[in-house]
Amino acid sequence: MRGDIGAKWFNLRQPHCSQGGFSLSNLPVTRRPVKTATSHATPPLSELAGVTQKLILDRFSPAAILVNADNAVLYHCGPTEIFLLRRRGVPVKNLLLMVREGLHARLRDALNEAAATQVTVVTTGARIRCAQGYMPVEITVTPHSSGKSGTLYLVVLRQQGQASALPAADTAEATLVRHLEEVVQATRDDQQTTIERFEIAAENLKSTNDQLTSINLKLGAKLHALAASEQELKSLFDSGNMATLCINRTFRIQRFTPAVTAFVPFLPSDRGRPLGDFSLTQAGHALMDTAVAVMSSQTSHQLVYQMVTTPQPSQSGRRILRRVSPYFNGKSQVDGVVISFTDITDISEAGHSTHPDNGANLDLTESRAQTDRLRTLSAALAVAEARERRSLAQDLHDDLGQMLALIKLKIATMGKLPVPDFMQIAMDDCAKAVDQANRRVRVMAFQLSPPMLDELGLPAAMEWMADEMHKMYKLDVVAEDDGKPKPLDPDVSATLFRAIRELLINTAKHADVAHAVVRTERTKDQQLLVTVSDAGAGFDPDQALATNGQGGFGLLSVRERIQLMGGEVSIRSNPGDGTTVFIKVPLLAAHASDNKG
C-alpha cells in the first residue's frame, strides 16, 4: 500500500509532456510487495530476568548442586554432567552415589566437615577421568540455614588447572592403570554388596529391637500384675485376726500380721530386723531357742502358755497356743519358720467347765480350729499362686521364648555375611548367649507351669516330668496312663502336678531307689486316680505326717492341698517295703458322660 501511495505522489509531482512527447505517466510502474510490520507484546521484566539468569548460569557458572542434610539432591545448575553419572535402574537422589569415580571420598569428608563446623569447606586434590586425561577438581561446600528445610549445603565443583594426559594405550603404565581400575571397580562392587547386606542386617536388628521392646512392655505389665497380686495376697494375709510371724534362716523378720503386736511390739518398719532385738516376754518361753530347734529338726513344736501383765490389761492372764513350724522353699530346703499365736482362753474355760481333766482335747480342738482357718488362707494362696505361675509360664514360653528363637535365626543369617573376624566372634558370642537364655527361659517356664499341662493334659506333663527326674535326680520314672480323657480344672491340674513332682523328689532323696512308677487312670465314679509307687526303703506314714514332711510340699501339705481341691490322699508304706501313694481328685462334671460304658 505504501508503494501505491508513493507512486501517486510521484506522478502528481512530475510535469506532463505534450502529445507525442516523453511522459513518465506513460511508463509502466513496477510495484514491490511491502512487508507489513507485525506487532509483538513485550514479555514481563521478571520473565526476562529469569531467562537471562538461566542463560548466564548455564553458560558461565560452575557446576553447583544443592543438597539437604541427608545428601539428597534438591537442585543443580551449570555443567553438572561433567561430574555426575546417570546410573541405570532405579534413580537415586543421594549425591554421593551420583558423583563420578574419584570424588566420592573427598566430597563425603567435605560434607561431614561442613555439617560439623557450619563453615565453608574447600577441598582440593580430587581427580576424575575425562577424554583429555585426569581432571583435577576443587570441591567447595557452603552450609546455609533454612527455616523450614533445615540446613542446606551448596556443593560447587570446578576444574582446577589442566588435565593430565592419559598414558599411551600400548604402554606398561596404561596396562597397569587399566588393571588397577578393574581391581578398584571389583572392590567397589564388593563393598556395595556388603553395604546392602549390612543395611538388611540393620533393618533386621531394628525389627528385633522393636520386638524386644514390645516383649519388655509385656513383661513390665506382667510384673505389674504380679505386684498387684502380691498386694492382694498381702491384704488377705493382713486382714485376718490370726497372729502370724514369719522369720528367715537368719532369724530376721520377713512379715507379720497386725495381730502379732499383741505379743511382740513390732512396728511396720521392723521388717528385716533380727528377732532377738525385741522383747519376747509375751511370746512364750524360749521362743528363740524353739525356733532354732525347729529349723534344725524340721519338725513343728507347739506350746500353751499364759500371758503375764501386758501393756493391754485385757490381754493379761489369757491362755495362748503358740505353734512354731518350719517353712520350706521350692528347693526342698528349710527357709525359715512360721510362728502363730492363738488365744484359746474361751475354749479352755469351756473345756474345763465340761471336762476339767481333758487339757489335751482342748489343745487339739483349738489346733483344729486354727488349722481350718489356715486352710482357708492356704486355699486362696494356692489358687492365686497356681494362676500366676501358669500365666507367667505362658508369657515366658509364648512371647520371650519365640522372640529368642527369632533372634537366633537372625544372628545365624548375619553370621553368613562376609564380616571382619572381630564382628564374627561377637556374633558367635551373641548366639551362645541367646542359646543359654533360651534354655533358661524354657526351664523356668516348665518349672513354673509346663505349657503342655494345659494344652495336652496331665499324661503329657507326666512324660516331661519323667525326663526331668532322670536329668536332675537320676531317677527313672515310668509314666503309665489308661488312655481315657481326664478333663481337670486348671487349678486342680496345677496342684496335682506339683504334688506328684514333690512325691517323686522325696522318692529320689529318701527312698534309696533308682526306679519309680506313676500311673494315671479314670475311675468309674468320675475321679482321677494317680498312683505313685516305688520299691524303696519305705517309712512310717503316721510319723511322717506328724512331722509335716521334710520336702518342699511335705506329705501333710500334699494331703491338705489335695483335700482343698476336693480330693483325697492315702499312703501305704512300711519300713523296708516300699511306698505307694494314692491321690484322687474329681474330674470336670461336663465330661461325666465320656466315662459311661
Backbone torsions as a table, in degrees:
resi	resn	phi	psi	omega
1	MET	NA	-40.3	178.1
2	ARG	-60.8	-31.6	177.8
3	GLY	-66.5	-39.1	178.9
4	ASP	-65.0	-43.7	179.9
5	ILE	-63.8	-40.6	179.4
6	GLY	-64.5	-39.0	-178.9
7	ALA	-65.3	-41.4	178.6
8	LYS	-64.1	-40.5	-179.9
9	TRP	-66.3	-36.6	-180.0
10	PHE	-66.4	-41.7	179.7
11	ASN	-65.4	-37.2	178.8
12	LEU	-68.1	-29.0	-176.4
13	ARG	-84.2	-17.7	-175.9
14	GLN	-90.1	141.2	175.3
15	PRO	-73.9	144.7	179.6
16	HIS	-87.1	136.8	176.8
17	CYS	-86.0	160.6	178.0
18	SER	-73.0	169.6	-180.0
19	GLN	-60.1	139.8	-177.7
20	GLY	82.4	-14.4	177.3
21	GLY	-88.9	174.5	-178.9
22	PHE	-75.4	131.3	179.0
23	SER	-137.4	129.1	179.1
24	LEU	-65.2	-23.8	-178.9
25	SER	-71.2	-19.3	178.3
26	ASN	-83.9	-10.3	-179.5
27	LEU	-76.7	145.3	176.6
28	PRO	-70.6	142.7	-178.4
29	VAL	-102.9	122.7	177.3
30	THR	-96.3	122.1	-176.3
31	ARG	-109.4	128.4	177.6
32	ARG	-94.0	138.8	175.3
33	PRO	-66.8	131.6	-176.4
34	VAL	-102.4	128.8	178.9
35	LYS	-70.1	130.8	178.6
36	THR	-85.8	127.9	-179.3
37	ALA	-67.1	130.9	178.5
38	THR	-97.3	136.6	-177.2
39	SER	-94.2	121.9	177.0
40	HIS	-112.6	137.1	178.2
41	ALA	-75.3	140.7	179.2
42	THR	-78.1	127.4	-179.6
43	PRO	-63.0	159.3	176.9
44	PRO	-63.6	153.9	-178.2
45	LEU	-63.6	-37.5	-179.4
46	SER	-63.3	-37.1	179.3
47	GLU	-69.2	-40.0	177.7
48	LEU	-63.2	-39.8	179.3
49	ALA	-65.8	-40.0	178.9
50	GLY	-64.0	-42.5	179.0
51	VAL	-64.2	-42.4	179.7
52	THR	-62.1	-46.0	179.3
53	GLN	-61.6	-41.5	-179.4
54	LYS	-63.0	-44.2	179.7
55	LEU	-63.5	-39.9	180.0
56	ILE	-67.0	-44.2	-179.1
57	LEU	-64.7	-41.1	-179.4
58	ASP	-70.7	-30.5	-173.6
59	ARG	-92.9	-38.4	-169.4
60	PHE	-118.7	-19.8	-175.9
61	SER	-82.0	156.6	175.2
62	PRO	-74.7	171.8	177.4
63	ALA	-69.2	125.5	-177.4
64	ALA	-134.6	136.0	-179.8
65	ILE	-130.5	132.7	176.6
66	LEU	-101.8	124.1	-178.9
67	VAL	-127.1	162.1	175.8
68	ASN	-97.8	-169.2	-176.9
69	ALA	-66.4	-20.0	178.3
70	ASP	-94.7	12.7	-179.9
71	ASN	65.5	19.7	177.0
72	ALA	-81.5	133.4	-177.7
73	VAL	-73.7	125.7	178.3
74	LEU	-103.8	-34.4	-177.4
75	TYR	-163.8	148.6	174.0
76	HIS	-148.5	154.2	179.9
77	CYS	-148.5	169.3	-178.0
78	GLY	80.3	-174.2	-176.7
79	PRO	-77.2	62.3	-178.4
80	THR	-69.8	-19.2	-178.8
81	GLU	-64.9	-17.7	177.9
82	ILE	-69.6	-32.3	-172.1
83	PHE	-108.1	-14.2	-176.0
84	LEU	-112.0	154.5	178.6
85	LEU	-111.4	146.3	172.4
86	ARG	-103.1	100.7	-176.2
87	ARG	-80.6	150.5	175.8
88	ARG	-77.3	161.8	178.3
89	GLY	90.6	-150.0	-177.1
90	VAL	-69.2	128.8	179.4
91	PRO	-62.2	145.2	177.5
92	VAL	-114.2	152.3	179.6
93	LYS	-110.2	-12.7	-177.8
94	ASN	-74.5	122.4	-176.8
95	LEU	-61.2	-36.3	-177.7
96	LEU	-64.7	-23.1	178.1
97	LEU	-90.8	-3.5	-176.0
98	MET	-106.6	-21.5	-174.7
99	VAL	-72.8	156.7	-179.4
100	ARG	-73.2	166.4	-179.6
101	GLU	-60.7	130.7	179.8
102	GLY	107.6	-14.6	-178.0
103	LEU	-104.8	-18.4	-169.3
104	HIS	-59.3	-53.0	-173.3
105	ALA	-64.2	-49.0	-177.4
106	ARG	-68.4	-36.9	177.6
107	LEU	-65.6	-40.5	177.8
108	ARG	-61.8	-43.7	178.9
109	ASP	-64.4	-39.7	179.9
110	ALA	-65.5	-41.6	177.7
111	LEU	-63.9	-42.1	179.4
112	ASN	-64.4	-42.4	179.9
113	GLU	-65.3	-41.8	178.6
114	ALA	-64.4	-37.9	178.5
115	ALA	-67.6	-32.7	-178.2
116	ALA	-79.7	-38.1	-174.8
117	THR	-99.2	-21.4	-177.2
118	GLN	58.6	34.7	173.2
119	VAL	-129.4	163.5	-179.3
120	THR	-67.4	133.6	-178.8
121	VAL	-118.3	129.9	178.8
122	VAL	-117.2	126.8	-178.7
123	THR	-125.4	133.2	177.1
124	THR	-121.1	171.6	176.7
125	GLY	100.3	-10.2	177.7
126	ALA	-77.0	149.6	-179.9
127	ARG	-138.6	145.1	172.7
128	ILE	-127.7	154.7	-179.1
129	ARG	-87.2	134.7	178.5
130	CYS	-135.8	-175.6	-177.7
131	ALA	-64.7	-33.4	-177.6
132	GLN	-82.7	-13.9	-176.9
133	GLY	143.2	-133.2	178.7
134	TYR	-109.7	118.3	-175.9
135	MET	-93.6	124.1	174.0
136	PRO	-73.1	140.1	-174.2
137	VAL	-127.6	137.3	173.9
138	GLU	-103.9	132.1	-178.4
139	ILE	-112.5	128.0	177.1
140	THR	-124.2	126.8	179.1
141	VAL	-120.3	120.1	-178.5
142	THR	-118.1	117.1	177.6
143	PRO	-78.1	150.2	178.8
144	HIS	-145.3	125.3	-179.8
145	SER	-83.4	126.4	177.5
146	SER	-120.9	139.1	-174.1
147	GLY	-60.1	-62.4	-175.4
148	LYS	-81.5	-34.1	-175.0
149	SER	-90.2	-2.2	-178.2
150	GLY	78.5	-154.8	-179.3
151	THR	-84.1	127.2	176.6
152	LEU	-109.7	158.5	-177.1
153	TYR	-132.4	126.9	176.6
154	LEU	-96.8	116.6	-179.3
155	VAL	-102.9	119.5	-179.9
156	VAL	-112.3	127.0	179.4
157	LEU	-118.6	123.1	-179.8
158	ARG	-140.1	151.3	178.5
159	GLN	-70.6	139.2	-178.4
160	GLN	-120.8	94.5	179.9
161	GLY	87.2	-172.6	-177.1
162	GLN	-87.3	150.1	178.3
163	ALA	-76.0	141.3	177.7
164	SER	-82.5	140.9	-174.5
165	ALA	-71.5	148.6	176.1
166	LEU	-75.8	148.7	176.5
167	PRO	-67.8	155.5	179.1
168	ALA	-59.4	147.1	-173.2
169	ALA	-64.9	-26.7	-175.1
170	ASP	-98.4	11.6	-179.0
171	THR	-94.6	162.5	178.3
172	ALA	-65.7	-33.7	179.2
173	GLU	-64.1	-41.5	178.3
174	ALA	-64.6	-39.6	177.6
175	THR	-62.4	-43.0	178.5
176	LEU	-63.7	-39.6	179.2
177	VAL	-63.2	-45.0	179.3
178	ARG	-62.7	-41.5	178.9
179	HIS	-62.5	-44.1	179.7
180	LEU	-65.0	-38.1	177.7
181	GLU	-62.7	-40.8	177.8
182	GLU	-64.7	-40.3	178.2
183	VAL	-64.6	-43.7	179.7
184	VAL	-63.0	-41.5	179.8
185	GLN	-64.9	-42.0	177.5
186	ALA	-63.3	-41.4	177.8
187	THR	-63.1	-40.1	179.6
188	ARG	-64.6	-40.1	178.4
189	ASP	-63.8	-42.4	178.2
190	ASP	-63.4	-41.6	178.6
191	GLN	-63.6	-39.7	179.4
192	GLN	-64.6	-40.3	177.5
193	THR	-63.6	-43.0	179.1
194	THR	-63.6	-40.3	178.7
195	ILE	-62.1	-43.4	179.3
196	GLU	-62.7	-39.6	178.7
197	ARG	-66.6	-40.2	177.9
198	PHE	-65.7	-35.6	176.9
199	GLU	-63.2	-41.5	177.5
200	ILE	-63.9	-43.4	178.8
201	ALA	-63.4	-38.2	178.4
202	ALA	-63.8	-40.5	177.0
203	GLU	-63.8	-40.4	178.0
204	ASN	-63.8	-42.2	178.7
205	LEU	-64.9	-38.4	177.8
206	LYS	-63.6	-43.2	177.5
207	SER	-62.1	-41.2	178.4
208	THR	-63.9	-40.7	179.3
209	ASN	-63.2	-40.0	177.6
210	ASP	-63.3	-40.5	179.8
211	GLN	-67.4	-39.7	177.2
212	LEU	-64.2	-37.5	176.6
213	THR	-62.2	-41.2	177.6
214	SER	-63.2	-43.2	178.1
215	ILE	-63.6	-38.9	179.3
216	ASN	-62.3	-39.6	178.2
217	LEU	-65.4	-40.1	178.7
218	LYS	-64.8	-42.7	178.3
219	LEU	-65.0	-36.9	176.5
220	GLY	-62.0	-41.4	176.9
221	ALA	-64.5	-38.5	179.1
222	LYS	-66.9	-40.3	176.8
223	LEU	-63.2	-37.3	176.9
224	HIS	-63.9	-41.0	178.1
225	ALA	-64.9	-38.9	177.9
226	LEU	-65.3	-39.0	177.7
227	ALA	-63.6	-40.4	177.4
228	ALA	-64.3	-40.4	178.0
229	SER	-64.1	-41.3	178.2
230	GLU	-63.2	-37.7	178.5
231	GLN	-65.8	-38.3	177.0
232	GLU	-64.1	-42.6	177.8
233	LEU	-63.8	-38.3	177.4
234	LYS	-63.6	-42.1	178.2
235	SER	-62.8	-40.5	177.0
236	LEU	-63.8	-39.7	179.9
237	PHE	-66.3	-39.1	-176.1
238	ASP	-84.7	-19.0	-174.0
239	SER	-77.4	-22.6	-179.0
240	GLY	-73.6	164.8	179.0
241	ASN	-95.6	13.5	179.0
242	MET	-83.0	133.5	178.3
243	ALA	-88.6	103.9	-175.7
244	THR	-129.0	135.9	-178.8
245	LEU	-129.7	130.8	177.9
246	CYS	-115.9	128.6	176.3
247	ILE	-126.7	151.7	-176.0
248	ASN	-91.5	-168.0	-175.5
249	ARG	-66.4	-26.7	178.3
250	THR	-93.5	12.6	176.8
251	PHE	61.7	37.0	172.3
252	ARG	-102.9	150.5	-174.2
253	ILE	-73.9	124.6	175.5
254	GLN	-95.3	-52.0	177.0
255	ARG	-160.3	163.6	179.3
256	PHE	-158.2	154.8	176.5
257	THR	-87.2	156.5	-179.1
258	PRO	-57.3	-29.0	-177.6
259	ALA	-66.7	-16.6	-179.4
260	VAL	-67.2	-26.2	-176.5
261	THR	-62.8	-15.2	174.9
262	ALA	-72.5	-16.8	-177.4
263	PHE	-114.2	-32.7	176.8
264	VAL	-134.1	130.5	-174.6
265	PRO	-76.1	76.5	179.6
266	PHE	-90.9	153.4	168.7
267	LEU	-117.0	156.7	179.4
268	PRO	-55.9	-28.6	-178.8
269	SER	-83.2	2.6	-176.5
270	ASP	-85.7	0.2	178.0
271	ARG	-64.6	132.7	-177.5
272	GLY	98.0	-12.2	-179.8
273	ARG	-84.5	153.0	177.5
274	PRO	-65.6	142.3	180.0
275	LEU	-64.2	-29.5	-179.3
276	GLY	-67.6	-9.7	178.9
277	ASP	-77.4	-6.6	-173.0
278	PHE	-114.5	159.0	175.2
279	SER	-77.0	126.8	-175.6
280	LEU	-114.0	23.5	-176.3
281	THR	-66.4	-29.4	-179.5
282	GLN	-93.3	3.5	-177.1
283	ALA	-100.3	11.9	179.1
284	GLY	94.2	171.7	-174.2
285	HIS	-73.6	131.5	170.1
286	ALA	50.2	55.5	-179.3
287	LEU	-64.6	-42.5	-178.7
288	MET	-65.2	-43.1	179.4
289	ASP	-64.0	-38.1	178.9
290	THR	-66.0	-41.0	179.3
291	ALA	-63.3	-40.7	177.9
292	VAL	-63.5	-43.9	-179.0
293	ALA	-65.4	-39.8	179.5
294	VAL	-66.0	-40.6	179.7
295	MET	-68.1	-32.5	179.9
296	SER	-75.9	-44.9	-176.4
297	SER	-88.1	-15.6	-179.2
298	GLN	59.6	34.3	177.3
299	THR	-126.6	150.6	-178.4
300	SER	-78.3	158.2	179.0
301	HIS	-143.7	138.0	177.7
302	GLN	-131.9	151.7	-175.8
303	LEU	-146.6	136.9	173.4
304	VAL	-107.0	124.6	-179.2
305	TYR	-140.1	169.0	-179.1
306	GLN	-115.5	131.4	-178.2
307	MET	-74.7	143.1	176.5
308	VAL	-91.1	-165.7	-178.0
309	THR	-59.9	129.7	-178.1
310	THR	-125.2	164.8	175.3
311	PRO	-58.7	-21.2	176.6
312	GLN	-104.7	104.9	-175.9
313	PRO	-56.3	-30.1	-178.6
314	SER	-66.8	-17.3	-178.7
315	GLN	-92.0	-11.7	-177.8
316	SER	-66.6	135.1	177.0
317	GLY	80.2	5.0	-179.2
318	ARG	-77.8	144.4	177.5
319	ARG	-90.8	129.5	-173.6
320	ILE	-123.3	134.4	172.5
321	LEU	-100.2	116.7	179.8
322	ARG	-106.8	128.1	179.5
323	ARG	-123.9	128.1	179.0
324	VAL	-117.1	119.4	-176.1
325	SER	-127.4	148.4	177.0
326	PRO	-74.0	150.9	177.1
327	TYR	-116.7	127.9	-177.1
328	PHE	-108.4	141.5	175.6
329	ASN	-90.8	-174.6	-177.2
330	GLY	-70.4	-8.8	179.7
331	LYS	-102.8	20.3	177.4
332	SER	61.3	35.3	178.1
333	GLN	-120.5	145.1	177.7
334	VAL	-71.1	121.1	-176.1
335	ASP	-110.0	2.7	-179.9
336	GLY	153.8	-167.0	178.8
337	VAL	-132.3	155.3	176.3
338	VAL	-115.5	126.6	-177.8
339	ILE	-115.4	126.6	179.0
340	SER	-123.5	144.9	178.2
341	PHE	-122.2	129.6	180.0
342	THR	-129.8	127.7	178.1
343	ASP	-80.7	113.7	-177.5
344	ILE	-113.7	21.9	-176.0
345	THR	-61.9	-49.4	-177.0
346	ASP	-63.9	-43.5	179.2
347	ILE	-65.4	-37.5	-179.8
348	SER	-64.9	-42.8	179.8
349	GLU	-65.3	-40.8	177.9
350	ALA	-65.4	-38.4	179.3
351	GLY	-66.5	-40.4	179.8
352	HIS	-69.6	-30.1	-179.9
353	SER	-70.4	-27.9	-180.0
354	THR	-103.1	-37.9	179.5
355	HIS	-134.8	82.0	-173.9
356	PRO	-64.0	-21.1	-176.9
357	ASP	-103.6	10.2	-173.9
358	ASN	-108.3	59.3	-179.8
359	GLY	-67.2	-33.5	-179.9
360	ALA	-65.2	-41.1	178.1
361	ASN	-64.3	-34.8	178.5
362	LEU	-62.6	-46.3	179.4
363	ASP	-64.3	-37.4	180.0
364	LEU	-65.8	-40.1	179.4
365	THR	-62.8	-45.8	-179.9
366	GLU	-67.5	-36.1	178.0
367	SER	-63.2	-39.1	177.6
368	ARG	-66.3	-39.1	177.9
369	ALA	-63.6	-41.8	177.3
370	GLN	-63.6	-39.1	179.3
371	THR	-63.8	-40.8	179.1
372	ASP	-62.2	-41.5	178.9
373	ARG	-66.6	-40.6	178.6
374	LEU	-67.0	-32.6	178.6
375	ARG	-62.3	-41.8	179.8
376	THR	-60.7	-46.1	178.5
377	LEU	-66.1	-41.3	-179.8
378	SER	-63.3	-38.2	179.1
379	ALA	-62.1	-45.5	179.3
380	ALA	-64.2	-42.1	179.2
381	LEU	-65.4	-40.6	-178.5
382	ALA	-65.1	-43.4	179.9
383	VAL	-65.1	-44.8	179.5
384	ALA	-64.0	-40.4	179.7
385	GLU	-64.8	-43.8	-179.1
386	ALA	-62.5	-41.6	-179.0
387	ARG	-67.3	-42.7	179.4
388	GLU	-67.4	-38.7	176.0
389	ARG	-60.2	-45.6	-178.5
390	ARG	-64.8	-41.9	-179.4
391	SER	-66.7	-44.9	-179.4
392	LEU	-67.0	-39.2	178.3
393	ALA	-63.3	-39.9	179.3
394	GLN	-65.3	-40.6	178.0
395	ASP	-64.3	-42.1	179.4
396	LEU	-63.5	-43.7	-176.3
397	HIS	-73.7	-45.9	-172.7
398	ASP	-79.8	-41.3	-174.0
399	ASP	-94.3	-65.1	-174.8
400	LEU	-67.3	-38.3	179.6
401	GLY	-63.2	-45.7	179.3
402	GLN	-67.4	-36.1	178.2
403	MET	-64.7	-41.1	178.3
404	LEU	-65.3	-37.6	177.3
405	ALA	-64.0	-40.2	178.7
406	LEU	-65.8	-40.5	178.1
407	ILE	-62.4	-39.5	179.3
408	LYS	-63.0	-42.0	178.3
409	LEU	-63.0	-41.3	-179.6
410	LYS	-68.4	-37.9	177.4
411	ILE	-65.4	-39.2	177.3
412	ALA	-62.6	-38.8	177.3
413	THR	-65.5	-42.0	178.2
414	MET	-66.3	-30.5	-179.1
415	GLY	-66.3	-18.4	178.9
416	LYS	-84.8	-5.8	-179.8
417	LEU	-78.5	150.1	177.0
418	PRO	-76.6	85.7	-176.9
419	VAL	-112.7	162.3	176.9
420	PRO	-59.5	161.8	-176.0
421	ASP	-63.5	-39.8	-176.8
422	PHE	-65.9	-33.6	176.9
423	MET	-72.0	-35.8	177.9
424	GLN	-64.6	-40.7	177.9
425	ILE	-63.8	-42.0	179.4
426	ALA	-63.3	-40.6	179.5
427	MET	-68.3	-35.7	175.9
428	ASP	-63.5	-41.1	177.5
429	ASP	-63.8	-40.0	178.0
430	CYS	-63.0	-41.2	-179.9
431	ALA	-63.7	-41.0	178.5
432	LYS	-64.9	-42.2	179.1
433	ALA	-63.2	-39.4	178.6
434	VAL	-65.6	-39.3	177.5
435	ASP	-61.3	-45.6	178.9
436	GLN	-62.6	-43.4	179.2
437	ALA	-64.1	-38.7	179.9
438	ASN	-64.9	-44.2	177.9
439	ARG	-63.4	-41.5	-179.7
440	ARG	-64.3	-39.9	179.1
441	VAL	-64.3	-41.6	179.5
442	ARG	-64.0	-41.9	178.9
443	VAL	-64.0	-43.5	179.7
444	MET	-62.4	-43.8	-179.1
445	ALA	-63.0	-42.3	-179.1
446	PHE	-70.2	-36.1	178.8
447	GLN	-69.4	-36.9	178.0
448	LEU	-67.5	-53.3	179.6
449	SER	-170.0	108.5	-178.1
450	PRO	-57.5	128.1	-178.6
451	PRO	-58.6	-33.4	-178.5
452	MET	-70.6	-12.4	177.7
453	LEU	-63.1	-39.3	177.8
454	ASP	-87.8	-31.6	-174.2
455	GLU	-84.0	-42.4	-173.7
456	LEU	-114.3	-11.4	177.8
457	GLY	99.7	175.9	-175.4
458	LEU	-64.6	-41.4	-179.2
459	PRO	-57.6	-42.5	177.9
460	ALA	-64.2	-38.5	177.5
461	ALA	-65.6	-32.1	177.4
462	MET	-65.3	-37.0	176.8
463	GLU	-61.8	-43.9	177.9
464	TRP	-64.9	-40.5	179.6
465	MET	-62.5	-37.2	178.1
466	ALA	-61.2	-42.2	177.0
467	ASP	-64.1	-40.8	179.9
468	GLU	-64.3	-42.9	179.1
469	MET	-61.6	-36.5	179.6
470	HIS	-69.9	-41.1	-177.7
471	LYS	-71.4	-40.6	-171.7
472	MET	-92.8	-33.8	-172.6
473	TYR	-123.8	3.5	-178.9
474	LYS	56.1	33.2	178.5
475	LEU	-107.3	119.8	177.9
476	ASP	-82.9	115.9	-176.8
477	VAL	-111.6	128.5	175.5
478	VAL	-100.8	118.8	-179.7
479	ALA	-100.0	118.0	179.7
480	GLU	-115.3	144.7	-178.1
481	ASP	-145.9	145.6	-177.9
482	ASP	-82.3	-4.1	176.0
483	GLY	83.6	0.4	-179.2
484	LYS	-88.4	152.6	177.5
485	PRO	-61.7	142.1	-178.8
486	LYS	-135.3	72.1	-179.6
487	PRO	-69.5	128.4	-178.1
488	LEU	-129.0	151.1	170.1
489	ASP	-65.0	138.4	-177.4
490	PRO	-55.2	-38.6	179.3
491	ASP	-67.3	-40.7	177.7
492	VAL	-64.8	-42.6	-179.3
493	SER	-61.9	-43.7	179.9
494	ALA	-65.3	-42.7	179.4
495	THR	-65.1	-42.0	179.3
496	LEU	-64.3	-41.0	179.5
497	PHE	-60.7	-46.6	-179.7
498	ARG	-66.4	-35.1	178.5
499	ALA	-65.0	-44.5	179.1
500	ILE	-63.7	-41.8	178.9
501	ARG	-61.3	-40.8	179.4
502	GLU	-66.0	-39.8	178.5
503	LEU	-63.7	-40.3	178.7
504	LEU	-68.2	-36.6	176.9
505	ILE	-64.9	-41.3	176.3
506	ASN	-61.4	-39.4	177.9
507	THR	-61.9	-45.3	-178.9
508	ALA	-64.0	-32.4	-175.2
509	LYS	-89.2	-34.5	-168.9
510	HIS	-119.3	-18.4	-173.3
511	ALA	-83.1	-14.1	-179.8
512	ASP	55.7	51.8	-178.2
513	VAL	-145.4	154.4	-177.2
514	ALA	-106.0	-0.1	-176.7
515	HIS	-134.1	146.9	175.2
516	ALA	-150.1	158.5	-177.9
517	VAL	-128.6	133.2	174.2
518	VAL	-120.9	120.9	-179.6
519	ARG	-121.3	134.1	177.5
520	THR	-120.5	131.9	179.8
521	GLU	-150.6	154.6	179.2
522	ARG	-100.6	128.2	-177.3
523	THR	-88.0	171.3	-179.1
524	LYS	-72.2	-22.0	179.8
525	ASP	-92.4	27.2	173.9
526	GLN	61.3	45.2	175.9
527	GLN	-130.0	156.4	175.4
528	LEU	-98.8	125.3	178.3
529	LEU	-107.3	121.7	177.4
530	VAL	-113.9	126.9	-179.9
531	THR	-117.8	123.0	177.0
532	VAL	-114.9	116.2	-173.8
533	SER	-135.3	152.7	174.1
534	ASP	-150.3	163.9	179.4
535	ALA	-108.4	39.8	-174.3
536	GLY	-90.6	-149.5	-171.5
537	ALA	-69.7	-28.3	-177.9
538	GLY	73.7	174.8	-179.9
539	PHE	-164.4	177.6	176.7
540	ASP	-93.7	108.9	-176.4
541	PRO	-58.6	-39.4	-178.5
542	ASP	-62.2	-43.1	179.6
543	GLN	-68.2	-39.7	-179.7
544	ALA	-65.3	-40.0	178.9
545	LEU	-69.8	-31.9	179.8
546	ALA	-66.7	-32.1	-179.6
547	THR	-88.1	3.0	178.1
548	ASN	65.4	24.3	174.7
549	GLY	73.5	164.5	177.9
550	GLN	-122.9	15.1	179.7
551	GLY	-105.4	179.4	-179.6
552	GLY	-63.1	-34.7	173.3
553	PHE	-94.5	-47.8	-175.5
554	GLY	82.2	145.9	-178.4
555	LEU	-61.6	-41.9	179.4
556	LEU	-64.8	-40.7	179.3
557	SER	-66.9	-38.1	175.9
558	VAL	-58.7	-47.4	-179.5
559	ARG	-61.8	-45.6	-176.6
560	GLU	-64.1	-43.3	-176.9
561	ARG	-70.3	-37.2	176.4
562	ILE	-65.8	-38.8	178.4
563	GLN	-65.7	-35.8	177.1
564	LEU	-63.3	-26.9	178.3
565	MET	-88.4	7.9	179.5
566	GLY	87.1	14.8	-178.9
567	GLY	-109.8	-169.4	179.8
568	GLU	-148.6	154.6	-178.4
569	VAL	-130.5	134.3	174.2
570	SER	-133.1	144.6	-175.1
571	ILE	-123.2	132.8	175.2
572	ARG	-125.0	111.2	-177.2
573	SER	-159.4	149.9	173.7
574	ASN	-140.9	147.5	178.8
575	PRO	-56.5	125.6	179.4
576	GLY	81.9	3.3	-174.1
577	ASP	-125.2	21.8	176.9
578	GLY	76.7	179.5	-176.3
579	THR	-141.6	140.0	173.1
580	THR	-134.7	126.1	179.6
581	VAL	-115.1	127.8	179.3
582	PHE	-108.2	126.7	178.8
583	ILE	-123.6	126.0	175.6
584	LYS	-118.7	130.5	175.9
585	VAL	-134.8	149.6	-178.6
586	PRO	-75.1	142.9	172.6
587	LEU	-85.4	167.8	178.7
588	LEU	-66.0	135.2	-175.8
589	ALA	-65.8	-27.3	-176.3
590	ALA	-64.3	-18.9	-177.9
591	HIS	-108.2	20.0	-177.2
592	ALA	-63.1	-34.6	-177.6
593	SER	-67.9	-18.1	-178.5
594	ASP	-67.8	-20.9	-173.8
595	ASN	-96.0	-4.1	-176.8
596	LYS	-70.9	142.9	179.1
597	GLY	88.3	NA	NA
